[in-house]
Amino acid sequence: MAMVSEIQNAEGSAVASSLPLLSDSLAKVQRWVEAAQYKGYEPFDGLSSPLRRLTFENLLALRLLQQLIRQSPINLRPLFGVKPLDSTKGQGMMAWGYLLLFKGTAKPEYKEKAIACLDWLDKHKSPKFDKHSWANYFDFASRGGIYHKNESIIVWTSMIGQAFLEAFEQFGDEKYLRIAQSACDWIMSLSREKTPTGNCISYFAHEHESIHNANMLGAAVLARAAKHSGNAEYLDVARSGMLYSCSRQREDGSWWYAEDPKYQWIDNFHTGYNLDCLKCYIDFSGDSEFRPHLRRGFEYFKRTFFEPSGRPRYYHTRAYPIDIQCASQAIDTFAYFAEEDLESIPLGIKVAKWTIAHMQHPAGYFYYRKYPLGVTARTPMLHWGQATMFKGLAHLVTRLGQTEYLAASK
């Protein structure tokens, strides 16, 4: 296991000297989210604007409205009548972050806040399905059509399911395992693309879409749930999903977003998702067949998506836009890989320090994006930036074992 002393030997005093900064940033973003009552904006929430009626539901007009609000460096939402909304994924990431902090500090307040978020999620599962699954609270327009609110997504459901499993592992309360199993049963009901080299779990419930990170997120939570439930079918589907994505890993260690030519790009945070999920699958299944894929993918991740300053790059071919999700997922992934690679924690700290210095407002929230020529989109998104940074920073700080400082900082 990569112990703090080993990390410090590798990086000198830089790790220890960074802890006050990291912990202060963590406390600030936590206070901001709690003061906002877990509500906020999201990148694709533009169709909740009253101006939507002017599109007459024309798909192109809907997409233009959505992208105008999303891409503007100035926050147009108040002007366009878009209000802060609840966020299922935001609540899930906050719950997971609180659970990590409770594991690291044993402070009851973190347990209480985690339970409050999980209770909210239990009550706010999608009303369109009997099993537990979660969705956005706004419609989304894509080239394929309209994806309506409350239509559950495997990405949201898998990540929230992981938070419930984390709670079960820490507290031993069977209700959290039952909810996670309910989410896994919803995932099992999704269509799967069947191929000679594994089957890909669908991104959507209403139609099939093969996307690597979605497939691997589903496989990871199935494997973790199978460890506790003994459900062999979960594990079979999880292994088949990982076989699908690992057999399509590119020679350099990267993955396309998806195999369809229209989705053939490579980006930072989806690569982080893939790596976290593959590691989770290996850890909980005991299946080591894909470990070479994990190592190759992690080496690609480290050498491709980060500049010497710690600034995260979005794509494998270019840096911009500098997106808060790339930073938060990288911090989380580097914390998760601390036992795999001694470079992980120092790299996570470097990314965190750059992000705090360049993308955190004094009020505590993190900016959405930075563009060329010094243009910054300062809109505070809820899950996309605040909740994911909270979880990533919580993971990083608790990995360093600084329970005394965390307790004092509150």
C-alpha positions as CSV (number, residue, x, y, z in Angstrom):
1,M,0.0,0.0,0.0
2,A,1.2,3.5,-0.9
3,M,1.6,5.0,2.6
4,V,1.8,8.8,3.3
5,S,5.5,8.3,4.3
6,E,6.4,6.8,1.0
7,I,4.7,9.6,-0.9
8,Q,6.5,12.2,1.2
9,N,9.8,10.4,0.5
10,A,9.1,10.7,-3.2
11,E,8.0,14.4,-3.1
12,G,9.7,15.8,0.0
13,S,7.7,18.2,2.0
14,A,5.4,19.3,-0.8
15,V,2.7,16.9,0.2
16,A,2.5,18.0,3.8
17,S,2.7,21.7,2.9
18,S,-0.2,21.4,0.6
19,L,-2.7,20.0,3.1
20,P,-3.9,23.3,4.6
21,L,-4.6,24.7,1.1
22,L,-6.5,21.5,0.1
23,S,-8.5,21.3,3.3
24,D,-9.4,24.9,3.2
25,S,-10.6,24.6,-0.4
26,L,-12.6,21.5,0.5
27,A,-14.3,23.3,3.5
28,K,-15.2,26.3,1.3
29,V,-16.8,24.3,-1.5
30,Q,-18.7,22.3,1.1
31,R,-20.1,25.4,2.7
32,W,-21.1,26.9,-0.7
33,V,-23.1,23.8,-1.7
34,E,-24.8,23.5,1.7
35,A,-25.7,27.2,1.6
36,A,-27.2,26.7,-1.9
37,Q,-29.2,23.8,-0.4
38,Y,-27.8,21.4,-3.0
39,K,-29.3,23.2,-5.9
40,G,-27.6,24.9,-8.8
41,Y,-27.1,25.2,-12.5
42,E,-25.8,22.6,-14.9
43,P,-24.2,22.9,-18.3
44,F,-27.2,21.5,-20.3
45,D,-30.1,23.0,-18.3
46,G,-31.0,25.6,-20.9
47,L,-34.2,24.0,-22.0
48,S,-35.8,24.8,-18.6
49,S,-35.9,28.4,-19.8
50,P,-39.4,29.9,-20.4
51,L,-38.0,31.1,-23.8
52,R,-38.2,27.4,-24.9
53,R,-41.7,28.1,-26.1
54,L,-40.2,30.4,-28.8
55,T,-38.5,27.3,-30.4
56,F,-41.9,25.7,-31.2
57,E,-40.1,22.4,-30.2
58,N,-38.1,22.5,-33.4
59,L,-35.1,20.3,-32.7
60,L,-32.5,22.6,-34.2
61,A,-33.9,25.6,-32.4
62,L,-33.9,23.7,-29.1
63,R,-30.3,22.8,-29.6
64,L,-29.3,26.3,-30.4
65,L,-31.0,27.6,-27.2
66,Q,-29.4,25.0,-25.1
67,Q,-25.9,25.6,-26.6
68,L,-26.2,29.4,-26.4
69,I,-26.8,29.1,-22.6
70,R,-24.2,26.4,-22.2
71,Q,-21.4,28.0,-24.2
72,S,-21.7,31.6,-23.2
73,P,-18.9,32.7,-20.9
74,I,-21.5,35.1,-19.3
75,N,-24.1,33.4,-17.2
76,L,-27.3,34.0,-19.2
77,R,-29.5,31.8,-17.0
78,P,-31.0,34.5,-14.8
79,L,-31.8,36.6,-17.9
80,F,-33.3,33.6,-19.6
81,G,-35.3,32.5,-16.6
82,V,-33.4,29.3,-15.9
83,K,-33.5,28.7,-12.1
84,P,-31.2,26.5,-10.0
85,L,-32.5,23.0,-9.8
86,D,-32.0,19.9,-7.6
87,S,-29.4,17.5,-8.8
88,T,-29.5,13.8,-8.3
89,K,-25.9,13.3,-9.3
90,G,-24.9,16.3,-7.2
91,Q,-26.5,14.8,-4.1
92,G,-24.8,11.5,-4.9
93,M,-21.4,13.0,-5.2
94,M,-21.9,15.0,-2.0
95,A,-23.0,11.8,-0.2
96,W,-19.9,9.9,-1.4
97,G,-17.7,12.8,-0.4
98,Y,-19.2,12.9,3.1
99,L,-18.8,9.2,3.4
100,L,-15.1,9.5,2.5
101,L,-14.7,12.2,5.1
102,F,-16.5,10.2,7.8
103,K,-14.2,7.2,7.0
104,G,-11.2,9.5,7.4
105,T,-12.3,11.4,10.5
106,A,-15.1,9.5,12.2
107,K,-16.8,12.9,12.7
108,P,-20.6,12.2,13.2
109,E,-21.6,15.3,11.2
110,Y,-20.2,13.7,8.0
111,K,-22.2,10.6,8.6
112,E,-25.4,12.6,9.3
113,K,-25.0,14.6,6.1
114,A,-24.3,11.5,4.0
115,I,-27.4,9.9,5.4
116,A,-29.5,13.0,4.6
117,C,-28.3,13.0,1.0
118,L,-28.9,9.2,0.6
119,D,-32.4,9.5,2.1
120,W,-33.1,12.3,-0.4
121,L,-31.9,10.1,-3.2
122,D,-34.1,7.2,-2.1
123,K,-37.1,9.5,-2.1
124,H,-36.2,11.1,-5.4
125,K,-35.5,8.1,-7.6
126,S,-37.0,8.4,-11.1
127,P,-40.8,8.1,-11.0
128,K,-40.8,6.4,-14.4
129,F,-39.3,3.1,-13.1
130,D,-40.1,0.8,-10.2
131,K,-36.5,0.1,-9.5
132,H,-34.1,2.7,-8.2
133,S,-32.6,4.8,-11.0
134,W,-31.9,8.5,-11.3
135,A,-32.1,11.2,-14.0
136,N,-31.8,14.9,-14.7
137,Y,-34.5,17.4,-13.8
138,F,-34.3,19.1,-17.2
139,D,-34.8,18.1,-20.8
140,F,-31.8,17.7,-23.1
141,A,-31.7,18.1,-26.9
142,S,-29.2,16.2,-29.1
143,R,-28.8,15.3,-32.7
144,G,-30.9,12.2,-32.0
145,G,-33.8,14.1,-30.5
146,I,-35.1,15.1,-27.1
147,Y,-34.1,13.3,-23.9
148,H,-36.7,14.1,-21.3
149,K,-36.3,14.8,-17.6
150,N,-36.8,11.8,-15.3
151,E,-35.5,9.5,-18.0
152,S,-32.9,7.6,-16.0
153,I,-29.3,7.3,-17.2
154,I,-26.9,4.6,-16.4
155,V,-24.1,7.1,-15.6
156,W,-26.2,8.8,-12.8
157,T,-27.6,5.5,-11.6
158,S,-24.2,3.8,-11.4
159,M,-22.4,6.6,-9.5
160,I,-25.3,7.0,-7.0
161,G,-25.4,3.2,-6.6
162,Q,-21.7,3.3,-5.7
163,A,-22.5,5.9,-2.9
164,F,-25.1,3.5,-1.5
165,L,-22.6,0.6,-1.5
166,E,-20.0,2.8,0.2
167,A,-22.6,3.5,2.9
168,F,-23.4,-0.2,3.3
169,E,-19.7,-1.0,3.6
170,Q,-19.2,1.6,6.3
171,F,-22.5,1.3,8.3
172,G,-23.5,-2.3,7.7
173,D,-27.1,-1.2,7.2
174,E,-28.9,-3.6,4.8
175,K,-31.2,-0.9,3.5
176,Y,-28.3,0.7,1.6
177,L,-27.4,-2.7,0.0
178,R,-31.1,-3.2,-1.0
179,I,-31.2,0.2,-2.7
180,A,-27.9,-0.5,-4.5
181,Q,-29.3,-3.9,-5.6
182,S,-32.5,-2.2,-6.9
183,A,-30.3,0.1,-9.0
184,C,-28.3,-2.8,-10.2
185,D,-31.5,-4.6,-11.2
186,W,-32.5,-1.5,-13.2
187,I,-29.1,-1.7,-14.9
188,M,-29.6,-5.4,-15.6
189,S,-32.8,-4.5,-17.4
190,L,-31.0,-2.3,-20.0
191,S,-30.3,-3.6,-23.4
192,R,-26.8,-5.0,-24.2
193,E,-25.0,-4.9,-27.5
194,K,-23.8,-8.5,-27.9
195,T,-20.5,-9.1,-29.6
196,P,-18.0,-12.0,-29.8
197,T,-15.8,-9.9,-27.4
198,G,-18.1,-8.9,-24.7
199,N,-21.5,-7.2,-24.4
200,C,-22.0,-3.5,-24.0
201,I,-24.6,-2.2,-21.5
202,S,-26.7,0.7,-22.9
203,Y,-26.4,4.3,-21.9
204,F,-30.2,4.8,-22.1
205,A,-33.3,2.8,-21.2
206,H,-35.5,3.9,-24.1
207,E,-33.0,3.1,-26.9
208,H,-29.6,1.4,-27.1
209,E,-26.4,3.4,-27.2
210,S,-23.0,1.8,-26.7
211,I,-20.7,4.2,-24.8
212,H,-17.5,3.0,-23.1
213,N,-17.7,5.0,-19.9
214,A,-21.4,4.2,-19.4
215,N,-20.8,0.5,-20.0
216,M,-17.9,0.5,-17.6
217,L,-19.7,2.5,-14.9
218,G,-22.5,-0.1,-15.0
219,A,-20.1,-3.0,-14.9
220,A,-18.2,-1.5,-11.9
221,V,-21.3,-1.1,-9.7
222,L,-22.5,-4.6,-10.6
223,A,-19.2,-6.1,-9.6
224,R,-19.1,-4.2,-6.3
225,A,-22.7,-5.2,-5.5
226,A,-22.0,-8.8,-6.5
227,K,-19.2,-8.9,-3.9
228,H,-21.8,-8.3,-1.1
229,S,-24.9,-10.0,-2.6
230,G,-23.3,-13.0,-4.1
231,N,-25.4,-12.4,-7.3
232,A,-23.5,-14.3,-10.0
233,E,-25.5,-12.8,-12.8
234,Y,-24.3,-9.3,-11.8
235,L,-20.7,-10.5,-12.0
236,D,-21.2,-12.2,-15.4
237,V,-22.7,-9.1,-16.9
238,A,-20.0,-7.0,-15.3
239,R,-17.2,-9.2,-16.8
240,S,-18.8,-9.2,-20.2
241,G,-19.0,-5.4,-20.1
242,M,-15.4,-5.0,-19.2
243,L,-14.4,-7.5,-21.9
244,Y,-16.2,-5.4,-24.4
245,S,-14.4,-2.1,-23.5
246,C,-11.0,-3.6,-22.7
247,S,-10.9,-5.5,-26.0
248,R,-11.5,-2.2,-27.7
249,Q,-8.8,-0.3,-25.8
250,R,-6.5,1.3,-28.3
251,E,-2.8,0.2,-28.5
252,D,-1.6,3.4,-26.7
253,G,-3.9,2.7,-23.7
254,S,-6.7,5.1,-24.7
255,W,-10.4,4.6,-25.4
256,W,-12.6,6.4,-27.9
257,Y,-15.6,7.8,-26.2
258,A,-17.5,5.2,-28.2
259,E,-16.8,3.0,-31.2
260,D,-19.3,4.7,-33.6
261,P,-17.2,7.0,-35.8
262,K,-19.3,10.1,-34.7
263,Y,-18.1,9.5,-31.2
264,Q,-14.4,8.9,-31.9
265,W,-12.7,11.4,-29.6
266,I,-10.6,10.9,-26.5
267,D,-11.0,13.2,-23.5
268,N,-9.7,13.6,-20.0
269,F,-12.6,12.9,-17.6
270,H,-14.2,10.1,-19.5
271,T,-10.8,8.3,-19.5
272,G,-10.8,8.9,-15.7
273,Y,-14.2,7.3,-15.4
274,N,-13.0,4.3,-17.4
275,L,-9.9,3.8,-15.2
276,D,-11.8,4.1,-11.9
277,C,-14.4,1.6,-13.1
278,L,-11.9,-0.9,-14.3
279,K,-10.0,-0.7,-11.0
280,C,-13.3,-1.0,-9.1
281,Y,-14.2,-4.1,-11.1
282,I,-10.7,-5.7,-10.5
283,D,-10.8,-4.9,-6.8
284,F,-14.3,-6.3,-6.1
285,S,-14.3,-9.2,-8.5
286,G,-10.8,-10.5,-8.0
287,D,-10.5,-10.9,-11.8
288,S,-7.0,-9.8,-12.7
289,E,-7.3,-10.5,-16.5
290,F,-7.7,-6.8,-17.2
291,R,-4.9,-5.5,-15.0
292,P,-2.6,-4.9,-18.0
293,H,-5.3,-2.8,-19.6
294,L,-5.5,-0.8,-16.3
295,R,-1.8,-0.1,-16.2
296,R,-1.6,0.8,-19.9
297,G,-4.7,3.1,-19.6
298,F,-3.3,4.8,-16.4
299,E,0.1,5.5,-18.0
300,Y,-1.7,7.0,-21.0
301,F,-3.9,9.1,-18.7
302,K,-0.8,10.5,-16.8
303,R,1.3,11.4,-19.8
304,T,-1.5,12.8,-22.0
305,F,-3.9,15.0,-20.1
306,F,-1.8,17.1,-17.7
307,E,0.6,20.0,-18.2
308,P,3.7,20.4,-16.0
309,S,1.9,23.1,-14.0
310,G,-0.9,20.7,-13.2
311,R,-3.4,22.3,-15.6
312,P,-5.7,19.6,-17.0
313,R,-6.1,19.2,-20.8
314,Y,-9.6,18.4,-22.1
315,Y,-8.7,16.4,-25.2
316,H,-5.7,14.2,-26.1
317,T,-4.9,16.7,-28.9
318,R,-5.6,20.0,-27.3
319,A,-6.0,21.7,-23.9
320,Y,-9.1,23.9,-24.3
321,P,-11.6,24.3,-22.9
322,I,-10.1,23.9,-19.4
323,D,-13.1,22.2,-17.8
324,I,-13.7,21.8,-14.1
325,Q,-14.9,18.3,-14.6
326,C,-11.5,17.3,-16.0
327,A,-9.9,18.7,-12.9
328,S,-12.3,17.1,-10.4
329,Q,-12.2,13.7,-12.0
330,A,-8.4,13.8,-12.3
331,I,-8.1,14.6,-8.6
332,D,-10.5,11.8,-7.7
333,T,-8.8,9.3,-10.0
334,F,-5.3,10.1,-8.7
335,A,-6.5,9.6,-5.1
336,Y,-8.1,6.3,-6.1
337,F,-4.8,5.1,-7.7
338,A,-2.6,5.9,-4.7
339,E,-2.0,2.2,-4.0
340,E,-1.3,1.5,-7.7
341,D,1.3,4.2,-8.4
342,L,3.5,6.4,-6.2
343,E,3.1,9.3,-8.7
344,S,-0.6,9.5,-8.2
345,I,-0.9,11.5,-5.0
346,P,1.7,14.1,-6.0
347,L,0.0,14.5,-9.4
348,G,-3.4,14.8,-7.7
349,I,-2.0,17.5,-5.5
350,K,-0.5,19.4,-8.5
351,V,-3.9,19.3,-10.3
352,A,-5.7,20.4,-7.2
353,K,-3.4,23.3,-6.5
354,W,-3.6,24.6,-10.0
355,T,-7.4,24.3,-10.0
356,I,-7.7,26.1,-6.6
357,A,-5.5,28.9,-7.8
358,H,-7.1,29.4,-11.1
359,M,-10.7,28.2,-10.9
360,Q,-12.0,28.7,-7.3
361,H,-13.9,31.8,-6.4
362,P,-13.2,33.3,-2.9
363,A,-16.8,32.4,-2.1
364,G,-15.9,28.8,-2.4
365,Y,-17.4,27.6,-5.7
366,F,-15.4,26.5,-8.8
367,Y,-15.8,28.1,-12.2
368,Y,-17.2,26.0,-15.1
369,R,-14.5,26.6,-17.8
370,K,-11.6,28.6,-19.0
371,Y,-11.3,29.5,-22.7
372,P,-8.4,31.0,-24.7
373,L,-7.5,34.6,-24.4
374,G,-8.2,34.6,-20.7
375,V,-11.9,34.2,-21.0
376,T,-13.5,32.4,-18.0
377,A,-17.0,31.0,-17.7
378,R,-17.5,31.6,-14.0
379,T,-21.0,30.0,-13.7
380,P,-21.1,27.7,-10.6
381,M,-22.5,24.4,-11.8
382,L,-23.8,22.1,-9.0
383,H,-22.7,18.6,-9.8
384,W,-20.4,19.7,-12.7
385,G,-17.8,21.3,-10.6
386,Q,-19.0,21.7,-7.0
387,A,-20.1,18.2,-6.0
388,T,-17.5,16.5,-8.1
389,M,-14.7,18.8,-6.7
390,F,-16.0,18.2,-3.2
391,K,-15.8,14.4,-3.7
392,G,-12.4,14.6,-5.4
393,L,-10.8,16.8,-2.8
394,A,-12.4,14.7,0.0
395,H,-10.9,11.6,-1.5
396,L,-7.4,13.2,-1.9
397,V,-7.3,14.8,1.6
398,T,-8.5,11.6,3.3
399,R,-5.9,9.6,1.4
400,L,-3.3,11.7,3.1
401,G,-4.6,10.7,6.5
402,Q,-4.8,14.2,7.9
403,T,-7.7,13.6,10.3
404,E,-6.4,16.1,12.8
405,Y,-6.2,18.9,10.3
406,L,-9.6,18.1,8.9
407,A,-11.2,18.1,12.3
408,A,-9.5,21.5,13.2
409,S,-10.5,23.1,9.9
410,K,-14.2,22.7,10.6
